[in-house]
């Protein structure tokens, strides 16, 4: 039996949202996406996306189709989710809503595990904003699904790009690990949730191996045949405030319940498979 096509409404049309559109492919009838840039809106139109141009002083918002699927990826501010402030009154018309959050809501676990049911304990401004945004959407009573994302990488956003630009550094903090996920695996996890809706659930689209960031840089350098950047002890790294916050939290993110409930598993279970796939695709494009 042929599946009915659906409308996807993207509050924000960034890296993950675009990957989801590619993932869903011909299952989509219409894609509507918000942007604050007229240039981006014109590019969306050329790509067959229906843009909703937002402005700070906008007093008119379009009525969205009923039974659409919503993906919320717009970053929060001090007042929570800007998408909530604009579109929450229409949320009860959606058939499924996915909110892209972050594993930063768990704070620092000293290398311990964050599970889908773990309590939130944000220890950064960004994490606190995400918790507020999650609670705002939860208050709508709409069919919300929460995707708490680790570090995201993929084509154009990987260790390869940092190595080629000369910005890659192997900063060493003993015991430090991060979970991560290839963007296409995030998209496939979100797509699996659309197929198996379970409002109120938290999911962890992440790979199966939390790893030290310096190991990822070394592996990528070896794949490219480039020199491995030297070790830099963290107390000699002169990190920016954002970089310091990045290294202040250490956790391993479990995806066991996400796999079990959604019948999903990452195509790239570690950074090794993910980087190899990116490089293979790059080389195929230049052949």
Residue pairs with C-beta under 8 A, 6 or more apart in sequence:
3 27
5 26
5 27
5 28
5 29
6 27
6 28
6 29
6 67
6 68
6 69
6 95
6 194
7 28
7 29
7 30
7 31
7 32
7 65
7 67
7 68
7 69
8 20
8 21
8 24
8 28
8 30
8 31
8 32
8 68
8 69
8 70
8 71
9 32
9 33
9 64
9 65
9 68
9 69
9 70
9 71
9 94
10 17
10 20
10 21
10 31
10 32
10 33
10 34
10 70
10 71
10 73
11 33
11 34
11 70
11 71
11 72
11 73
11 74
11 83
11 87
12 33
12 34
12 72
12 73
12 74
12 75
12 83
13 33
13 34
13 35
13 40
13 44
13 49
13 73
14 73
15 152
15 154
15 157
15 183
16 71
16 73
16 100
16 149
16 152
16 183
16 186
16 187
16 190
17 33
17 71
17 73
19 154
19 183
19 184
19 186
19 187
20 71
20 187
20 190
20 191
21 28
21 31
21 49
22 187
23 184
23 187
23 188
23 190
23 191
24 191
24 194
30 50
30 65
31 48
31 49
31 50
32 49
32 50
32 51
32 52
32 64
32 65
32 68
33 44
33 49
33 50
33 51
33 52
34 51
34 52
34 53
34 54
34 74
34 83
35 41
35 44
35 51
35 52
35 53
35 54
36 53
36 54
36 55
38 53
40 51
41 51
41 53
44 50
44 51
45 51
52 61
52 62
54 86
61 86
61 87
63 90
64 87
64 90
64 93
64 94
65 93
66 93
67 93
67 94
67 95
68 93
68 94
68 95
69 94
69 95
69 96
69 97
69 98
69 194
70 91
70 94
70 96
70 97
70 98
71 97
71 98
71 100
71 190
72 81
72 83
72 97
72 98
72 99
72 100
72 137
73 100
74 81
74 82
74 83
75 129
76 82
76 129
76 130
76 132
76 133
77 129
78 129
79 85
79 132
80 129
80 132
80 133
80 135
80 136
81 99
81 132
81 133
81 136
81 137
84 133
84 136
84 137
84 140
88 136
88 137
88 140
91 97
91 137
91 140
91 142
92 140
92 141
92 142
94 142
94 143
95 143
95 197
96 143
96 145
96 193
96 194
96 197
97 137
97 142
97 143
97 144
97 145
98 144
98 145
98 146
98 147
98 190
98 193
98 194
99 133
99 134
99 137
99 144
99 145
99 146
99 147
100 147
100 149
101 130
101 133
101 134
101 146
101 147
101 148
101 149
102 126
102 127
102 130
102 148
102 149
102 150
103 114
103 148
103 149
103 150
103 179
103 204
103 206
103 251
103 253
104 122
104 124
104 126
104 127
104 130
104 249
105 120
105 121
105 122
105 127
105 130
105 131
105 134
105 148
106 114
106 118
106 119
106 120
106 121
106 122
106 127
106 148
106 251
107 120
107 121
107 122
107 123
107 124
107 127
107 249
108 123
108 248
108 249
108 250
108 251
109 249
109 250
109 251
109 252
110 250
110 251
111 175
111 177
111 250
111 251
111 252
112 251
112 252
113 251
113 252
113 253
113 254
114 148
114 204
114 251
114 252
114 253
114 254
115 254
115 256
115 257
116 148
116 201
116 202
116 203
116 204
116 254
116 257
116 258
117 202
117 257
120 127
120 131
120 134
122 128
122 130
122 131
123 248
123 249
124 245
124 248
124 249
126 245
134 146
137 144
138 144
138 200
142 199
143 197
143 199
144 199
144 200
145 193
145 197
145 198
145 199
145 200
145 201
145 203
146 201
146 202
146 203
147 186
147 189
147 190
147 193
147 202
147 203
147 204
147 205
148 202
148 203
148 204
148 253
149 181
149 186
149 205
149 206
150 178
150 179
150 180
150 181
150 204
150 206
150 253
151 178
151 179
151 180
151 181
152 180
152 181
152 183
152 186
153 159
153 180
153 181
153 182
153 183
153 271
153 274
154 182
154 183
154 184
154 274
154 278
155 183
155 278
155 281
155 282
157 183
158 220
158 274
158 275
158 278
159 168
159 216
159 217
159 219
159 220
159 221
159 275
160 220
160 223
160 224
160 275
160 278
160 279
160 282
162 168
162 217
163 217
163 220
163 221
163 224
163 226
163 229
164 224
168 217
168 220
168 221
168 229
169 217
169 229
169 232
169 237
170 213
170 214
170 217
170 218
170 228
170 229
170 230
170 231
170 232
171 213
171 214
171 232
171 233
171 234
171 237
171 239
171 247
172 214
172 231
172 232
172 233
172 234
173 234
173 247
175 250
176 212
176 213
176 234
176 247
176 250
177 210
177 211
177 212
177 250
177 251
177 252
178 210
178 211
178 212
178 213
178 250
179 206
179 207
179 210
179 251
179 252
179 253
180 206
180 207
180 211
180 216
180 271
181 205
181 206
181 207
181 266
182 207
182 266
182 267
182 268
182 274
182 277
184 267
184 268
185 205
185 207
185 266
185 267
185 268
185 274
186 205
188 264
188 267
189 203
189 205
189 258
189 262
189 264
189 266
190 205
192 262
192 263
192 264
193 201
193 203
193 262
196 261
196 262
196 263
198 261
201 261
203 257
203 258
203 261
203 262
204 253
204 254
204 255
204 257
204 258
205 255
205 258
205 264
205 266
206 253
206 255
206 266
207 255
207 266
207 268
207 269
207 270
207 271
207 274
208 255
208 266
208 269
208 270
209 269
209 270
209 271
210 251
210 252
210 253
211 270
211 271
214 231
215 271
216 271
216 275
217 228
217 229
218 228
219 271
219 272
219 275
220 275
221 227
221 228
221 229
222 228
223 275
223 276
223 279
224 279
234 247
237 243
239 246
239 247
255 266
258 264
259 265
267 273
268 274
268 277
